[in-house]
Amino acid sequence: MQAYATNPRLLRRFLLTAAGLYLLWFFGYEQWLHPLGRLDEALSLNIATASAAALRLLGWAGSAAGRLVSVDSQPAVLVFDACNGLVLYALFAGFIVAFPGGDWRHKLLYIALGIGVIYLLNVLRVAALALNQLYSRSTVDFNHHYTFTFVVYGCIFLLWMLWVRRYAVLSHAS
């Protein structure tokens, strides 16, 4: 991080790369993939199925029918496209790619591991919201919009900081 304060070229490189990745996301996903709906549909179905499996693993009678996650045969939560984690994966990967420093093989491995962590966190989030719906319905909206948003974005921030401080070795020649 100190390198940005002393080298405006690194900051400019980061910002230009981030802008390019945003444009790639906008035209590749927002304009082409999202309207088709297949990627979001597959990921939302997967998150619902994995969340039901996590509930079963933890001892509850979880099940999934399409995007609907149920607990003890009671409908609990629907996994909408906005909650499938795709944007979070892209945001995380984009930051790692845009941040100068680090070997590309390490970047790709870190991105894959980071997305895996975010995926598991999202599966647990959906499972917890299903239990929340079953046991404390009045707090679901708050937990969905605030508690879990804070937890997920906090985790992503910590993963970014781990990358910046430990793995993104910046050379002075950059």
Secondary structure, DSSP 8 states (H G I E B T S, - for coil): -HHHHH-HHHHHHHHHHHHHHHHHHIIIIIIIIHHH-HHHHHHHHHHHHHHHHHHHHTTS-EEEETTEEEETTEEEEE--GGGSSHHHHHHHHHHHHHS--S-HHHHHHHHHHHHHHHHHHHHHHHHHHHHHHHH-GGGHHHIIIIIHHHHHHHHHHHHHHHIIIII----TT-
